[in-house]
Amino acid sequence: MAVDLYILGENRNIIPCPNLFEWSAWLETSGDLRQVKLDMFAWGRVSTVFLGINHQWGEGPPILWETMVFGGPLDRKQDRCAGGIEQAEAMHEAMLARVLLTV
């Protein structure tokens, strides 16, 4: 089974990257480009990032974005989504709203 690898281009558009060496080189140099949003709190943080590897383990569009909570009552809670940067930002805001209801 092949692994679906992706990188981000201009305006964070998703680009398939079938070459593992090109993908890993991009990953090493992508810096803050992979970080979509980060909200820090005294108790922890909510982070949304571009994964670069398809986490869709079946049929459907590639799942390339992840939001995760570190600390607080929802520690380690995560959501993933397909789509573009807009969907990733919306997922982050939805998780942030859930977190803020619990603290």
C-alpha positions, 0 to 999 in steps of 0.5 A: 500500500502506497503512502499518500504524501502532500506538501503545501504550496503558495497560499497553503494549497495542497500539492501531492508529493509522490517522492519521499525524499522531496516530501521529507526535505519540504517537511524539514524546511517548512517551518511555521507553514504547517502550523495553522493555528495555535492558542496558548492558555495557562493550562495548555494549548490547542494546536492545528497543523498540516499533517502531510500524510493522508490519514484517510484509511479508506475511501474518501478525500485525504485527511491532512489536517489535525487539531489537538488539545494539550492539557486541560479537561479535554487533554489529547482530544483530537479532530482531523479533517479533509479539505483545504486551509479553510476547513482546518481553520474552522475545525480549530475554531470548533475545537477551541469553542468546545475547550472553552466550554470546559475550562 
